[in-house]
Amino acid sequence: MKNLIILALIVFAGYKGWERFGPGNTVEPLMDYSYVAVYGRDSCGWTQKTLKELRQAGTYYQYYSVDNSQVADKLHSRMKASGIKVRRYNLPVVDVNGSIMIRPAVDKVVSMYREKL
């Protein structure tokens, strides 16, 4: 029983690691040029941290508040199209050239953004 629990924890940790650090879920890009779109809330610490780190890295981004229902609807349709569940998710959600990621590492975002410049 103990081994089964350990195996389940390893599988779960591997899945979460792949979800966070694996390739992003892609959809049709919003624009013809390299872009970073950050979806979050003004009151979300994770969102504000991501925006600050993007500014420090000198990376141009567009910020969209999910408190706006039209923004949230558009984001949810893009998330569904890329296979991401929308019932409950962490913020921020970042779209880099059509790759949608939930709470990604900023260095990964910057790298993906610069690849397409």
Secondary structure, DSSP 8 states (H G I E B T S, - for coil): -HHHHHHHHHHHHHHHHHHHHS--EE---SSSS--EEEEE-TT-HHHHHHHHHHHHTT---EEEETTSHHHHHHHHHHHHHTT---SS--S-EEEETTEEEES--HHHHHHHHHHT-
